[in-house]
Amino acid sequence: MAGPDLIVIGGSAGGLKAMKGILETLDVRGSAVCVVLHRPPEYSPLAEVLQTYTSLAVSEPADSPWECAPGTVTVAPGGYHLLVGHSRILSEEPHSPITPYEAVPGVRAHLTLDGPVAYSRPSIDVAFLSAADFGESVVAVLLSCANEDGAAGCAAVKAAGGRVVLQDPASCEAPVAVEAALRAAAPDHVADPVGIGTWLTEVARG
């Protein structure tokens, strides 16, 4: 199977520690990576912290929509939901004012101020549910989290033909989300953070 266009990773309590293990072993040059960690709306240097773990470029969107280039990591800002979709261009074919664009290869992120989901904005489920539109070209990774945010999104990604990876509950600071995801969908891989980074690197190479 070809490497994924998109890898979307979500977590909360214990998620930052897990991200360190993943990013230190992750080498994906052909896939866009999006990260959603529960965080307050106030500014925090999360992208800068994550950058210390990897040679991949890490950034928060400076605008919406935001192009998520392959081989980069896009981090959901505090106080915003992050949705992902296919890149689009203005169609050269005749079109109506309602449908002037067509989808093209690539990933772009959109930020919204819709209400919190599972008490969180950004929400993991919001990102995962939008990522399901990528079908078999997406991998959803759910990490340590103290509520069930992300479990429904894992089920949606799996139902759409994508792949689901869960942090081993034994390695989670808070295993509530991954345990819920195990009940909702059969994962393609379960591992500790270092194992997740290694597996994703292998999958990204096709």
Secondary structure as a PSIPRED ss2 file (coil, helix, strand):
# PSIPRED VFORMAT (PSIPRED V4.0)

   1 M C   1.000  0.000  0.000
   2 A C   1.000  0.000  0.000
   3 G C   1.000  0.000  0.000
   4 P C   1.000  0.000  0.000
   5 D C   1.000  0.000  0.000
   6 L E   0.000  0.000  1.000
   7 I E   0.000  0.000  1.000
   8 V E   0.000  0.000  1.000
   9 I E   0.000  0.000  1.000
  10 G E   0.000  0.000  1.000
  11 G E   0.000  0.000  1.000
  12 S C   1.000  0.000  0.000
  13 A C   1.000  0.000  0.000
  14 G C   1.000  0.000  0.000
  15 G H   0.000  1.000  0.000
  16 L H   0.000  1.000  0.000
  17 K H   0.000  1.000  0.000
  18 A H   0.000  1.000  0.000
  19 M H   0.000  1.000  0.000
  20 K H   0.000  1.000  0.000
  21 G H   0.000  1.000  0.000
  22 I H   0.000  1.000  0.000
  23 L H   0.000  1.000  0.000
  24 E C   1.000  0.000  0.000
  25 T C   1.000  0.000  0.000
  26 L C   1.000  0.000  0.000
  27 D C   1.000  0.000  0.000
  28 V C   1.000  0.000  0.000
  29 R C   1.000  0.000  0.000
  30 G C   1.000  0.000  0.000
  31 S C   1.000  0.000  0.000
  32 A E   0.000  0.000  1.000
  33 V E   0.000  0.000  1.000
  34 C E   0.000  0.000  1.000
  35 V E   0.000  0.000  1.000
  36 V E   0.000  0.000  1.000
  37 L E   0.000  0.000  1.000
  38 H C   1.000  0.000  0.000
  39 R C   1.000  0.000  0.000
  40 P C   1.000  0.000  0.000
  41 P C   1.000  0.000  0.000
  42 E C   1.000  0.000  0.000
  43 Y C   1.000  0.000  0.000
  44 S C   1.000  0.000  0.000
  45 P C   1.000  0.000  0.000
  46 L H   0.000  1.000  0.000
  47 A H   0.000  1.000  0.000
  48 E H   0.000  1.000  0.000
  49 V H   0.000  1.000  0.000
  50 L H   0.000  1.000  0.000
  51 Q H   0.000  1.000  0.000
  52 T C   1.000  0.000  0.000
  53 Y C   1.000  0.000  0.000
  54 T C   1.000  0.000  0.000
  55 S C   1.000  0.000  0.000
  56 L C   1.000  0.000  0.000
  57 A E   0.000  0.000  1.000
  58 V E   0.000  0.000  1.000
  59 S E   0.000  0.000  1.000
  60 E C   1.000  0.000  0.000
  61 P C   1.000  0.000  0.000
  62 A C   1.000  0.000  0.000
  63 D C   1.000  0.000  0.000
  64 S C   1.000  0.000  0.000
  65 P C   1.000  0.000  0.000
  66 W E   0.000  0.000  1.000
  67 E E   0.000  0.000  1.000
  68 C E   0.000  0.000  1.000
  69 A C   1.000  0.000  0.000
  70 P C   1.000  0.000  0.000
  71 G C   1.000  0.000  0.000
  72 T E   0.000  0.000  1.000
  73 V E   0.000  0.000  1.000
  74 T E   0.000  0.000  1.000
  75 V E   0.000  0.000  1.000
  76 A C   1.000  0.000  0.000
  77 P C   1.000  0.000  0.000
  78 G C   1.000  0.000  0.000
  79 G C   1.000  0.000  0.000
  80 Y C   1.000  0.000  0.000
  81 H E   0.000  0.000  1.000
  82 L E   0.000  0.000  1.000
  83 L E   0.000  0.000  1.000
  84 V E   0.000  0.000  1.000
  85 G E   0.000  0.000  1.000
  86 H E   0.000  0.000  1.000
  87 S E   0.000  0.000  1.000
  88 R E   0.000  0.000  1.000
  89 I E   0.000  0.000  1.000
  90 L E   0.000  0.000  1.000
  91 S C   1.000  0.000  0.000
  92 E C   1.000  0.000  0.000
  93 E C   1.000  0.000  0.000
  94 P C   1.000  0.000  0.000
  95 H C   1.000  0.000  0.000
  96 S C   1.000  0.000  0.000
  97 P C   1.000  0.000  0.000
  98 I C   1.000  0.000  0.000
  99 T C   1.000  0.000  0.000
 100 P C   1.000  0.000  0.000
 101 Y E   0.000  0.000  1.000
 102 E E   0.000  0.000  1.000
 103 A E   0.000  0.000  1.000
 104 V E   0.000  0.000  1.000
 105 P E   0.000  0.000  1.000
 106 G E   0.000  0.000  1.000
 107 V E   0.000  0.000  1.000
 108 R E   0.000  0.000  1.000
 109 A E   0.000  0.000  1.000
 110 H E   0.000  0.000  1.000
 111 L E   0.000  0.000  1.000
 112 T E   0.000  0.000  1.000
 113 L C   1.000  0.000  0.000
 114 D C   1.000  0.000  0.000
 115 G C   1.000  0.000  0.000
 116 P C   1.000  0.000  0.000
 117 V E   0.000  0.000  1.000
 118 A C   1.000  0.000  0.000
 119 Y C   1.000  0.000  0.000
 120 S E   0.000  0.000  1.000
 121 R C   1.000  0.000  0.000
 122 P C   1.000  0.000  0.000
 123 S C   1.000  0.000  0.000
 124 I H   0.000  1.000  0.000
 125 D H   0.000  1.000  0.000
 126 V H   0.000  1.000  0.000
 127 A H   0.000  1.000  0.000
 128 F H   0.000  1.000  0.000
 129 L H   0.000  1.000  0.000
 130 S H   0.000  1.000  0.000
 131 A H   0.000  1.000  0.000
 132 A H   0.000  1.000  0.000
 133 D H   0.000  1.000  0.000
 134 F H   0.000  1.000  0.000
 135 G H   0.000  1.000  0.000
 136 E H   0.000  1.000  0.000
 137 S H   0.000  1.000  0.000
 138 V E   0.000  0.000  1.000
 139 V E   0.000  0.000  1.000
 140 A E   0.000  0.000  1.000
 141 V E   0.000  0.000  1.000
 142 L E   0.000  0.000  1.000
 143 L C   1.000  0.000  0.000
 144 S C   1.000  0.000  0.000
 145 C C   1.000  0.000  0.000
 146 A C   1.000  0.000  0.000
 147 N C   1.000  0.000  0.000
 148 E C   1.000  0.000  0.000
 149 D C   1.000  0.000  0.000
 150 G C   1.000  0.000  0.000
 151 A H   0.000  1.000  0.000
 152 A H   0.000  1.000  0.000
 153 G H   0.000  1.000  0.000
 154 C H   0.000  1.000  0.000
 155 A H   0.000  1.000  0.000
 156 A H   0.000  1.000  0.000
 157 V H   0.000  1.000  0.000
 158 K H   0.000  1.000  0.000
 159 A H   0.000  1.000  0.000
 160 A C   1.000  0.000  0.000
 161 G C   1.000  0.000  0.000
 162 G C   1.000  0.000  0.000
 163 R E   0.000  0.000  1.000
 164 V E   0.000  0.000  1.000
 165 V E   0.000  0.000  1.000
 166 L E   0.000  0.000  1.000
 167 Q E   0.000  0.000  1.000
 168 D C   1.000  0.000  0.000
 169 P H   0.000  1.000  0.000
 170 A H   0.000  1.000  0.000
 171 S H   0.000  1.000  0.000
 172 C C   1.000  0.000  0.000
 173 E C   1.000  0.000  0.000
 174 A C   1.000  0.000  0.000
 175 P C   1.000  0.000  0.000
 176 V H   0.000  1.000  0.000
 177 A H   0.000  1.000  0.000
 178 V H   0.000  1.000  0.000
 179 E H   0.000  1.000  0.000
 180 A H   0.000  1.000  0.000
 181 A H   0.000  1.000  0.000
 182 L H   0.000  1.000  0.000
 183 R H   0.000  1.000  0.000
 184 A H   0.000  1.000  0.000
 185 A C   1.000  0.000  0.000
 186 A C   1.000  0.000  0.000
 187 P C   1.000  0.000  0.000
 188 D C   1.000  0.000  0.000
 189 H E   0.000  0.000  1.000
 190 V E   0.000  0.000  1.000
 191 A E   0.000  0.000  1.000
 192 D C   1.000  0.000  0.000
 193 P H   0.000  1.000  0.000
 194 V H   0.000  1.000  0.000
 195 G H   0.000  1.000  0.000
 196 I H   0.000  1.000  0.000
 197 G H   0.000  1.000  0.000
 198 T H   0.000  1.000  0.000
 199 W H   0.000  1.000  0.000
 200 L H   0.000  1.000  0.000
 201 T H   0.000  1.000  0.000
 202 E H   0.000  1.000  0.000
 203 V H   0.000  1.000  0.000
 204 A H   0.000  1.000  0.000
 205 R C   1.000  0.000  0.000
 206 G C   1.000  0.000  0.000
